[in-house]
Amino acid sequence: MKPVTYAESGVDIKKEERAVKSIVSVISGTFANRKGKVGEVKSQIGHFANFVDIGDKYIVMCTDGVGTKVLVAQMARKFDTVGIDMMAMNVNDIICTGAEPIALVDYLAVEKIDEDIVVEISKGIRDGANDAGVAVIGGETASLKGVITGVSGMGFDLAGTAIGVVDKDKVVLGDNIHVGDKVIGIASSGLHSNGYSLAREVVLGKYNLEDKFPWGVSVSDEMLRPTKIYVKPVLDVLSKYRDSVTGLCHITGGGLMNLKRLNGDVGFRLIDVMDVLPIFSEVKRVAGISDEEMYKTFNMGMGFVVVCRKDACDDVLGVLRKWKLSCKVVGEVTGDKGVVDVPKLNLKF
């Protein structure tokens, strides 16, 4: 039987949330180690990235990886795009705070060293860094036979830690979001690097990697399409209309529920969601997955969100469109606390 929920594919978001809360309850006590010193922590864990105080600025940090998309890369024997995914998952989180990503260190753990594979992965990291405008200043490669396993001895895991910088008076946390603010959606490039435990089982249960989807793209190309990097367009918006931008959200695993990370005192009513990309329609069709499960697992065609004041909406859209991004107003902020409402699909999260 094909999985029809993310949990059935092995990823239980609710269990992960509880696990994260347990971790946070233990490690948040370390904030006291920097109290009153350089590096004092700005906020609680839970946003897309966190801050440490370095005087007139904050350093912003986050960490993320590619996930089970690496298995598709191994099956396809194509390794030059997953580095872009790793970069994107980090830098797209950094900009959700209003910060500019400036540097990253990577961690590559392998089943066994294969120089050709490592070089191809590195090319992707380089390409992602160039797109985001960051420097890759170091990293670590570890051979972990017995810990890392994969396809035909090509197993690896790839993660990174990014840092950014922001002036203290230019932080965007979502705490200034007001009822009536507009929600602008920016199109994704595809699956990005989330939901692969479910998508991989569904797609590869029906197709071979060399097959073509009905829309003419090979399965391997679609499944390995790299995550869109939103850094330069979003920084451009912030350089011109920062005072009007009240929230920034990277739509990752958990889908539309990511919006709740911005501000729990408001809600979001999405009246005109982004067009669903063919890959999501195919996953839904093949496995018979409900709209609710799809929208709380995948980005469904919307990879990033900018929340802004109503009177700045057209200006923000104008900047994004200059970057050739597909974007539009998808909804607005409501007073329905902690609720993401999609009336067109009769969904509430």
N, C-alpha and C positions, 0 to 999 in steps of 0.2 A: 504493500500500500504506500502511495506517495504521501509525504507529510503535508498537512494542510494548515499547520500553524508553525510559527517559529519555534515554539517549545518542543513540538514533536520532532523537529529537525535537530534538536539538541541544544537550543539556546532559549532559555527561559528568562525573559526580560525582568519579570517580577522577582525571581530568585536572585538575579544579578543585582537588582536595586537593593534588595535586603542585604546581600553580601557587601556591597559598597558601603551601605550605612554602617555595617559592623566594622569595616576597615576604618572608616572615617572616625567612628567613635573612639578607636584606639589611637590613631595617628594624629588627630587634631590637637591632642595634648602637647605635641612637639612645637606648636606655634609659640608656646611660652619661651622656648629656647632663644627666640630672636626678639622677644618683647623689649622695646626701648632701644633696639640696636639697628644697625644697617641690616636690611633683610627682614624687617618686621612684616608679618603677613597682613595683607589688606582685608581679605574677606574669607568667608567660610568656603569649604569645598562643595562643589555642586554645579558651578557654572562651567563653561567650556574650558576655562583656564583660570589660573589664580595668580595673584600679585604679591610681590615683595617690594618693600619700600627701599629706595636707594637715594633718597634726598628729594630733589624736585621732580623725580620720575618714578615710575614703577617698572620693574622687570616682570614680565608675564611669562609663565611657563605652562607647558602641557606635554603630554606624551600619548602616543597612539601607534597602532600597527596596521598591517594589511589584512589580518584575519585569514579566514579559510580560502580567500581568493588565491592564496599562494598555491593551493592544491591544483587549481585550474591552470596556473602557470606551469606547474610541473607536468601535468598531463599533456599540455600543448607544447611543452618544451620551448616556451617563449617567456623570456625573463626581463625584457627591456622596458616594461611598463609598470611593474609593481612598485618600483622606486618612486614613480610619480604618485601612485596611490598613497604610499607612506608619507610623502611630503605633504600631499593635499590634506590628508586626515589631520595633520598637525597644524599646518599654517591656516587652514580654514577655521580651526578652533581658536587660534590666537586672535584673529581679526574680530571674533565675536565680542571681544572686550574693548574694541576701538584701538588696539595696539598694532604696531607695525612689526611683523616677523622679521628678525634680523639674522638668526643663526639656528643651526640644527646639528645634533649629533645622532648618528644612527647605530643600531645594534642588529647585527646579522648573525643568527645562530644557524648552523648547518649540520646536516647529518654527516657529511664528509666534504672536504674542500674540493671544489671543482673550479679552477681558475676562470674558465670560460663563462660559467654561470655567474660567478661573482662579478666579473667585468660587465656582463649584460645588466645585472641588477644595478650596478654603480652608474651605468649610463642613464637609467631611469631616474635615479636620485639626482643626478646632475641636471637632467632636463626639467625635473620638478623644481629644483632650486632656482634655475634660471627663470622659470615662469613666475615663481613667487618672489624673486629678488632677494634671496637669502644666501648666506654662506654656509656650507657644510664644513664645520671646523674640526671634526674628528669623529670617532666612533669606536666600535669594537666588533671584531669578528671572532666567533667561538665555534669550535668543532665539538658537538655534543652528541656523539653517537650513543644511541640507547635512550636519549632524551628526546631528540628531534628525529622523527621518522617521516617518510613521505613516499612519493611515487618513484619506483625504480632507483632508490638510493639518492634521489635528488632533493630530499627533504630540507626545508629551511623555514625559518620564521624571520620576519623583518619588521622592526619597530624603530621609532625615533623619538627624540625629545627636542622640542623647539622652544626658543625663547624669543620674546618680543619686547618692545619698549613703548611706553606711552606717557605723555605728560599727565600729571595728577588731575588737572582740570579738564582732561579730554577723555576720561574713561567712559565707556558705554557698558553698563551692566544690566539694563532693563528696568532698573528701579524707578526710572523717570517716565515709563510708559503710562499713557493716560487713555481713558475711554475716548474713542473717536479717532485715535491714531490709525493710520492706514498700514496695511500689511502688503508689502511688495514681494512677490515670489520671483526667483531667478531660476531658470531651467537648469536641470542637471544634464550630464552627458550620458547617463544610463544608470546602471546599478550602483555605480561608484564603488565603495569598498565595504558595503553593509548588506546583511541579509543573505550572505553566500551559503551559509549552512543550509538554508531553506532553498534558495534559488538553484544551487548546484545540484541538489538531489532531484529537484523537479525537472530541470532542463536536461541534465545528463541521464535521467531515467528515460527520456524520450528521444534525445538526439545524440549523435556522435559529434565530436568537436569539429570534424571536417564538413559536417552537414551545413546547409544554409537555412536560416530562418525564412519564413514566408516573405519578409520584407527585403530579402536578398543579401543580407549580411551573414558571414560565416559565424557559426556558434562560438568558435574560439575568439574571433575578433570582438564579438559583442560582449562575451563574458570577461574579456580582458581589456575592454575599453577603459582607459584610465579616468580616475576621478577628476572632475573639473576643479581647477584652482581659481578661487575668487579674489585673491589678494589684491591685485592691482586695481580692478574696478571698484572694489569696496573702499580701498584707501583713497581713491579718487573722489568718491562720494563724500567721505569723511573730510577730505581736505577742503571741500566747498560748502558742505551743509551739515557739519558735525553737530551744531546746536539743534538741528531739527531731527537728527537720527536718535531714536530712543531705545532701539533694540536691534540686535544682530544675532541671527540664529543659523547654525549649520545643521541641516537636516540629515542626520546619520541614522544608525540603528535605533529603532524606536519610532521612526517616521515622524508624523505630526506631533507626537507627544513631546518631541524636543522643544516645542514652543513653550511648554510649561516651565522649562528651565529659566526662562527670562524673567517672569514675574508671576508669582502665585496669587496676587491680589486682583488680577484681571483675567479676562477670557479672550478667546480669539474666535471670531466668526468668519469662516472661509466660504464666501459666497460663490467664487468663481475660481476653482482650483486650476492649477496648470494642466495642460494636456498630458494625458497618461502616455508615456513612451511605449512603443511596441513590445519591448522586452517584459514590461510589467503585465501587459495584457496577456502575453503568452504564458507567463508563469501562472497567472490567475486561471486562465482557460484550461491549461494542462492538468493542474492539480485541483481545480474547483475550489480555490481559496476565496473566502469571503472578502468583501470590500473592507470590512473592519480590520481583519488580519493583515491585509495588504497595506493599508494606510498606517498601521502601527508597527510595521516591519521595514518597509522600503520608503525611499524618497518619492516614488511614484511620478517622477518628472520634475520635482522642485527640490533643488539641492541647497538653496540658501534663501534666507528671508531677511529683508530690511524693514524694520518698523520705523515709521517716521510721522511727523506732524502732517496733518491733512494739507496745509497750505504749501508744503514743500514737496508734495508727492510728485507732481509733474516734473519738477527740477531734478529730483533723484532719478526718476525714470529716464530722463534725458541723458544724464551722465552714463547710466548703465548701458543704454542703447548705443552710445558712442563707442562702447567696447564690443559692440556686435553681440550683446547678450539678449537672449529671448527672456523678456520679463514683463510683468503686468501687476496691477493691483488685484490681489486675490481675496482680500477681505479687510476687516477692521477689528480694532480692539473693543471689547465689550466689558460690561461690569459683572459678567457671569464668572465669578472667581474660579480659577483653576480648570476651566472647561475649554476644550477645543471643539467647536461645533462646525460640522460640514452639512448644512441643511440639504444641499443638492443630493447628497448620498445618504441622508438620514442617519448620519454618524455623529456621536458625541464621545469624546475621550476625556 
